[in-house]
Amino acid sequence: MSKSERNQRNVIIVYADDLGFGDLSCYGSHQISTPNLDRLCAEGLKFTNAYSTSAVCTPSRYSILTGRYPFRNSRAHILPGDAGCIISPELDTMPKLFQRAGYHTGIVGKWHLGLGDGSHPIDWNQEINLTPVDLGFDESFIFPATADRVPCVYVEGRKVVNLDPDDPIEVSYEEECPFDDIPTYHKNPEMLEMRSSHGHDMSIVGGIGRIGYMRGGSKAVWKDEDLAETFLSRALRFINDSQNTEQPFFLYYALHQPHVPRVPSARFRGATALGPRGDVIAELDWCVGQLIEELRRLDILDDTMIIFSSDNGPVLDDGYVDRAYELNGTHRAAGPLRGGKYSKFDGGTRIPFIVSCPNLVRRGESGALISQADLFASFAHMLDMPLEPESAVDSQDMYAALIGEDPVGREELMVEDVTCGKMLRRGNWAYLSPSEGAPFMGNVRIETGLSMDPQLYNMDYDIGQQTNVAWDYEDVVKDMEERIQRIVRSEGTR
């Protein structure tokens, strides 16, 4: 394939939020039907050993866009909704790579990497001085953080959408509410349409308790049930507009489902027997189907590489009473894996990962070991674009694995749990480095994998990580612990 042919391929990353290894029917679910992703999977390549870099969202999103492990940025932790941007404008990013290759670049959906340069608190009523358009995206339509955090508004480019200057937005993440005239969870329980199971008890926005306090901006506030179709319509608009630029395009389509609060649109309420969590996964699948149909309508599906994945593993009760546990039945959101979101066990970071592109060498299933951080260097290979030594320092060129040519992938990769404890995966071994913390997160009912004892699991025989063989293979433990320390001290692993 020539350089000119490589440069003409459109690329779309569809990035789900809190979707587990077992949440799709193509990954084994019998309770949730995902026909569109199943079709993408059948026509593409399904990976069974793909990992995000973290068991929580902000660090994973930092890694996929920068090609760096999250520990290289001390601010790469779950951010409040008013945080400054943790990606410096000077840092190389994946969308900048595509820009250098002549692509039209866009982001639609969840951001959660902070906004503004941090020199002063964000003024939501003025242009924001550091947004995705400063980091390589030509177009940006996002919400700032998560659906359960204020401000509950869209930001396009540098400005809040539908802002009314006579109704200015104020945001606070102080412990006590600084605004006397807004509805809050404990003061106005009669306004709640969805109750909290833990946290999410500050501002009430749209009948739902949120993290943080927000005043004003009533015309700018989103409707939760409209989020999916709003983001979808903007993604389709970007694709259509890109056809007029005579450039190939790169789209980072960051879905908000199935993160809490789970509020499906009317057409998907009751779509599954699993309640709102199952319904928003069905909605997610529909969004992917609509995206694919638009590519087909425009006759560019065969010219487009689609990568579908998730930022971390699943969680059922993440702060709202939506009966996710009660209605879950026999569904296993993490499939055969132990743990889930927040966890050092594989359920926290081993995620669904599907690649569909016209030049796949092999379709079906791949056991190649791959990190989401590898997309940066892999795209550089695809585009025949050089990387500077300081760019994407932990991203390895796995392009051959992405197209099914290499069945092995990486020799090793490292991930983090919510406490930044490290897990090293090498071949059939998964090593959990000792770290402090409770073994169980009671509020979300997830095993953390935290222990002061070393843990070693043979993933060829023990995918559920039930049998710790660290004491039987002390030489392996010593070698892998030393390797973790070398990675942490290094300036990069590429």
C-alpha positions in Angstrom: 0.0 0.0 0.0 1.4 3.4 -1.0 1.8 6.4 1.2 -0.9 8.2 -0.8 -3.3 5.4 -0.3 -2.6 5.3 3.5 -3.1 9.0 3.7 -6.6 8.8 2.3 -8.1 6.5 4.9 -10.6 8.1 7.3 -10.3 7.1 10.9 -13.0 7.0 13.6 -12.4 6.1 17.2 -15.6 5.3 19.0 -14.9 5.3 22.7 -17.5 4.0 25.2 -17.6 5.0 28.8 -17.5 2.2 31.5 -18.4 -0.5 29.1 -17.2 -3.9 30.2 -15.5 -6.9 28.5 -18.7 -8.9 28.7 -21.3 -6.2 27.9 -21.6 -6.9 24.2 -23.2 -9.9 22.6 -20.2 -10.3 20.4 -18.2 -10.6 23.6 -20.5 -13.2 25.1 -23.5 -11.4 26.5 -26.8 -13.2 26.2 -28.8 -10.5 28.0 -27.9 -7.5 25.9 -28.3 -7.6 22.1 -25.8 -5.4 20.2 -26.5 -6.2 16.6 -24.6 -3.3 15.1 -21.4 -3.9 17.0 -21.8 -7.6 16.4 -21.8 -6.9 12.7 -18.8 -4.6 13.0 -17.1 -7.4 14.9 -18.1 -10.1 12.3 -16.7 -8.0 9.5 -13.7 -6.9 11.4 -11.2 -8.1 14.1 -12.2 -8.6 17.7 -9.3 -8.4 20.3 -9.4 -10.4 23.5 -6.2 -9.0 25.1 -6.6 -5.3 24.6 -6.2 -2.9 27.6 -6.9 0.7 28.5 -4.1 2.2 30.6 -6.2 2.8 33.6 -9.3 1.5 35.4 -10.8 5.0 35.5 -11.6 7.5 32.7 -9.4 10.6 32.8 -6.1 8.7 32.8 -7.2 6.4 30.0 -8.3 9.4 27.9 -5.1 11.1 28.5 -3.2 8.0 27.3 -5.2 7.4 24.2 -4.6 11.0 23.0 -1.0 11.4 24.0 0.5 7.8 23.8 1.8 8.2 27.4 1.2 6.2 30.5 -0.9 8.2 32.9 1.7 8.2 35.7 3.8 10.5 33.5 1.3 13.3 34.4 0.7 13.9 38.1 -2.6 15.4 37.3 -4.0 12.4 35.3 -6.6 11.4 37.9 -10.4 11.7 37.9 -11.0 15.4 37.5 -13.7 17.7 38.8 -15.8 19.5 36.2 -14.0 22.8 36.6 -10.4 21.5 36.4 -7.8 23.1 34.2 -6.7 21.1 31.1 -4.1 18.4 31.9 -2.7 18.3 28.4 -0.3 21.1 27.7 -0.6 22.8 24.3 3.1 22.0 23.7 2.5 18.3 24.0 2.2 16.2 20.9 -1.2 14.6 20.5 -2.9 12.1 18.2 -5.1 14.7 16.5 -2.0 16.8 15.9 -0.4 13.8 14.1 -3.5 13.6 11.8 -3.4 17.3 11.2 0.3 17.0 10.1 -0.8 14.3 7.7 -3.4 16.6 6.2 -6.5 15.4 8.0 -9.6 17.3 9.1 -9.9 16.4 12.8 -12.8 16.5 15.2 -14.0 15.4 18.6 -17.6 14.9 19.6 -18.7 13.7 23.1 -17.2 13.3 26.5 -13.9 15.2 27.2 -13.0 15.0 31.0 -9.4 16.2 30.5 -10.0 19.7 31.9 -10.5 23.0 30.2 -8.6 26.3 30.4 -4.9 26.8 31.1 -5.4 26.7 34.9 -4.1 30.2 35.5 -7.5 31.2 36.8 -10.9 29.7 37.4 -12.9 29.0 34.3 -15.3 31.7 33.4 -18.0 29.7 31.6 -19.5 32.9 30.2 -16.4 33.9 28.2 -14.2 32.1 25.6 -12.2 29.4 27.3 -8.5 29.8 26.6 -7.6 26.1 26.3 -9.9 23.5 24.8 -9.6 20.6 22.3 -9.2 23.1 19.4 -5.8 24.0 21.0 -4.7 20.3 21.1 -5.1 19.3 17.5 -8.8 19.2 16.9 -10.2 21.4 14.1 -13.7 21.0 15.5 -14.9 20.2 19.0 -18.4 19.6 20.4 -18.1 18.2 23.9 -19.4 18.2 27.4 -16.6 19.2 29.8 -16.4 16.3 32.3 -19.0 13.5 32.9 -22.7 13.4 32.8 -22.9 13.3 36.6 -20.7 16.4 37.1 -21.6 20.1 36.6 -21.6 22.1 34.5 -24.2 20.2 32.5 -23.6 22.1 29.3 -22.1 21.6 25.8 -19.0 23.4 24.8 -18.4 24.0 21.1 -15.0 25.3 20.2 -14.3 27.7 23.1 -17.8 28.7 24.1 -20.7 27.2 26.0 -23.6 26.4 23.6 -26.8 28.5 24.0 -25.3 30.7 26.7 -27.6 33.5 27.8 -25.6 36.5 29.0 -28.5 37.5 31.2 -28.3 34.1 33.0 -24.5 33.6 33.7 -23.2 30.2 34.7 -21.4 29.8 38.0 -19.8 26.6 39.1 -18.4 25.5 42.4 -16.8 22.3 43.8 -16.6 23.6 47.3 -17.8 21.3 50.0 -20.7 23.6 51.0 -23.0 25.1 48.5 -22.1 28.8 47.9 -25.4 29.5 46.2 -28.5 30.0 48.3 -31.0 30.1 45.4 -30.4 26.8 43.7 -32.1 23.4 44.3 -29.8 20.9 46.0 -30.2 17.2 46.8 -30.9 17.5 50.5 -32.7 20.7 50.5 -35.1 19.9 47.6 -35.7 16.1 47.6 -39.1 16.6 46.1 -37.5 17.6 42.8 -35.5 14.4 42.4 -36.4 12.1 39.5 -33.5 9.8 40.3 -32.0 9.2 43.7 -28.4 8.8 44.7 -27.0 5.6 46.2 -23.8 7.3 47.2 -22.5 10.8 46.5 -24.2 12.8 43.7 -25.9 14.9 46.3 -25.1 18.5 45.4 -26.9 20.4 42.7 -30.1 19.1 41.2 -30.0 19.5 37.4 -32.8 18.1 35.3 -34.2 16.2 38.3 -30.9 14.4 39.0 -28.4 15.1 41.8 -24.9 15.9 40.5 -21.3 16.2 41.7 -20.6 19.9 42.2 -22.8 23.0 42.4 -24.1 25.0 39.4 -26.1 28.2 39.1 -27.5 29.8 35.9 -27.3 28.8 32.3 -30.8 27.4 32.2 -31.0 27.7 28.4 -27.6 26.0 28.0 -28.3 23.0 30.2 -28.6 19.7 28.4 -31.4 17.2 28.7 -30.0 13.8 29.7 -32.3 11.9 27.5 -31.1 13.9 24.4 -27.4 13.4 25.0 -27.0 10.3 22.8 -28.8 11.8 19.7 -27.2 15.2 20.2 -23.7 13.7 20.1 -24.7 11.4 17.2 -26.1 14.2 15.1 -22.9 16.3 15.6 -20.7 13.3 14.7 -22.7 12.8 11.5 -22.5 16.5 10.8 -18.7 16.4 11.1 -18.5 13.5 8.7 -20.7 15.2 6.2 -18.9 18.6 6.5 -15.6 16.8 6.1 -16.7 15.6 2.7 -16.6 19.2 1.5 -13.0 19.8 2.7 -11.5 17.3 0.2 -9.5 16.0 3.2 -9.6 12.6 4.9 -10.9 13.0 8.4 -10.1 11.8 11.9 -13.0 11.7 14.4 -12.8 10.9 18.1 -16.4 10.1 19.0 -16.5 9.7 22.8 -19.8 8.2 23.8 -21.2 8.9 27.3 -22.9 5.6 27.7 -23.1 3.5 29.9 -21.7 6.0 32.5 -24.1 7.2 35.2 -26.6 8.8 35.3 -28.2 6.4 32.8 -31.0 8.1 31.1 -31.9 6.5 27.7 -34.0 8.3 25.2 -37.6 7.4 25.0 -37.1 5.0 22.1 -34.7 2.8 24.3 -36.6 2.8 27.6 -37.3 -0.8 28.3 -35.2 -2.0 25.4 -33.6 -4.7 27.6 -34.7 -6.5 30.7 -31.6 -5.1 32.6 -33.1 -1.6 33.3 -31.4 1.7 32.4 -27.9 0.3 32.2 -28.9 -2.3 29.6 -31.0 0.2 27.8 -28.2 2.7 27.3 -25.9 0.0 26.0 -28.6 -0.8 23.4 -28.8 2.9 22.7 -25.0 3.0 22.3 -25.2 0.1 19.8 -27.8 2.0 17.8 -25.6 5.1 17.7 -22.8 3.0 16.2 -25.3 1.5 13.7 -26.4 5.0 12.6 -22.8 6.0 12.2 -22.0 3.0 10.0 -25.1 3.6 7.9 -24.1 7.2 7.3 -20.7 6.1 6.1 -22.4 3.6 3.8 -24.8 6.2 2.5 -21.9 8.6 1.7 -20.1 5.6 0.1 -17.0 6.0 2.3 -17.4 3.0 4.6 -14.8 1.1 2.6 -12.5 4.1 3.0 -12.8 4.3 6.8 -11.0 2.6 9.6 -13.3 2.3 12.7 -11.9 1.4 16.1 -14.4 0.7 18.9 -13.4 0.4 22.6 -14.0 1.5 26.1 -12.1 3.7 28.6 -12.2 1.2 31.4 -14.2 -1.7 32.9 -17.8 -1.8 34.0 -19.6 -0.8 37.2 -23.2 -1.5 38.1 -23.9 0.9 41.0 -21.8 4.0 40.5 -23.9 6.3 42.6 -27.5 6.2 41.5 -30.5 4.0 42.4 -31.3 2.6 38.9 -31.7 -1.0 40.0 -28.6 -2.1 37.9 -27.9 -4.9 40.5 -31.4 -6.0 41.0 -32.1 -6.3 37.3 -28.7 -7.6 36.2 -29.7 -11.3 36.4 -27.1 -13.6 35.0 -25.4 -10.9 32.9 -21.7 -10.6 33.6 -20.6 -7.1 32.6 -16.9 -8.0 32.9 -17.4 -11.4 31.3 -15.1 -14.0 32.8 -12.8 -11.3 34.3 -12.4 -10.5 38.0 -13.1 -6.9 39.3 -14.4 -4.0 37.3 -14.0 -0.2 37.1 -11.5 1.1 39.6 -9.9 -2.3 40.0 -6.4 -3.6 39.5 -7.8 -7.0 38.4 -8.3 -7.4 34.7 -12.0 -6.4 34.9 -10.8 -2.8 35.4 -8.7 -2.4 32.2 -9.2 -5.3 29.8 -11.8 -4.0 27.5 -13.7 -4.7 24.3 -11.7 -3.6 21.3 -12.9 -4.0 17.7 -11.1 -2.9 14.5 -12.8 -2.6 11.1 -10.9 -1.4 8.1 -10.7 -2.3 4.4 -7.2 -3.7 4.5 -7.5 -6.2 7.3 -5.2 -9.2 6.7 -7.4 -11.4 8.8 -10.9 -11.1 10.3 -12.3 -12.9 13.3 -10.5 -12.9 16.6 -7.1 -11.8 17.8 -5.3 -12.6 21.0 -2.6 -10.0 20.4 -1.6 -8.0 23.4 -2.3 -4.3 22.8 -2.6 -1.1 24.8 -4.8 1.8 23.8 -1.7 3.9 24.1 -0.4 2.1 21.0 -2.9 3.8 18.7 -0.7 6.9 18.4 2.4 5.1 17.1 0.3 2.7 15.0 -1.4 5.6 13.2 2.0 7.2 12.6 3.1 4.0 10.9 -0.2 3.9 8.9 0.3 7.5 7.8 4.0 7.1 7.2 4.6 10.0 9.5 7.7 10.2 11.8 7.5 10.6 15.5 9.8 12.8 17.5 11.6 11.1 20.4 9.5 13.0 23.0 6.2 12.2 21.3 4.0 9.3 22.4 6.8 7.9 24.6 4.9 4.8 25.7 3.1 4.1 22.4 4.4 1.1 20.4 3.7 0.5 16.7 1.1 -2.2 16.7 -0.3 -1.5 13.3 0.5 -5.1 12.1 -1.6 -6.4 15.1 -4.4 -3.9 14.4 -4.9 -5.3 10.8 -4.5 -8.9 11.9 -1.1 -9.5 10.5 0.7 -9.9 13.9 -1.1 -12.4 16.2 1.2 -11.6 19.2 1.3 -7.8 19.7 3.2 -6.4 22.6 5.7 -8.2 24.8 4.3 -6.4 27.8 2.1 -3.5 29.0 1.3 -1.7 32.2 -1.9 -0.5 33.6 -3.1 1.4 36.8 -6.0 1.1 39.1 -7.9 4.0 40.7 -5.2 4.4 43.4 -2.4 4.3 40.7 -1.3 0.8 41.8 0.4 -1.0 38.9 -0.3 -4.2 37.0 2.2 -5.6 34.5 1.0 -8.0 31.8 3.7 -10.0 30.1 2.8 -13.0 27.9 0.7 -15.3 30.0 1.6 -13.5 33.3 -0.4 -10.8 35.0 1.5 -9.4 38.0 -0.2 -7.1 40.5 2.4 -5.1 42.4 1.7 -4.8 46.2 -0.1 -1.6 47.1 -2.2 -0.3 50.1 -5.9 -0.1 50.1 -9.1 -2.0 50.9 -9.7 -5.3 49.0 -13.3 -4.3 48.3 -15.0 -1.1 47.4 -18.2 -1.4 49.3 -20.2 1.4 47.7 -19.7 0.1 44.2 -19.4 -3.6 45.2 -16.2 -4.3 43.3 -13.0 -6.1 44.3 -10.1 -3.7 44.0 -7.2 -6.2 43.7 -5.3 -4.2 46.3 -3.1 -6.2 48.6 0.3 -5.8 50.3 1.1 -9.3 49.0 2.4 -9.7 45.5 -0.1 -11.4 43.1 0.8 -13.4 40.0 -1.8 -15.0 37.8 -1.3 -17.3 34.8 -3.8 -15.9 32.3 -3.6 -18.9 30.0 -5.3 -21.1 32.6 -6.8 -18.6 35.1 -8.5 -15.8 33.2 -10.6 -15.1 36.3 -7.5 -14.5 38.4 -8.6 -16.8 41.2 -5.3 -18.6 42.0 -2.4 -16.4 43.1 0.8 -18.3 42.2 3.3 -15.6 43.3 4.9 -17.9 46.0 5.5 -20.6 43.4 7.2 -18.3 40.9 9.2 -15.9 43.1 11.8 -15.3 40.3 9.0 -14.2 38.0 7.6 -11.9 40.7 11.0 -10.4 41.3 11.7 -9.8 37.6 8.3 -8.2 37.0 8.4 -5.9 40.0 11.8 -4.7 38.9 10.5 -4.1 35.5 7.6 -2.0 36.8 10.1 0.1 38.7 12.3 0.6 35.6 9.2 1.7 33.6 8.3 4.2 36.3 11.8 5.6 36.3 12.1 5.7 32.5 11.4 8.5 30.2 9.4 6.3 27.9 9.0 2.7 26.7 8.6 3.2 22.9 
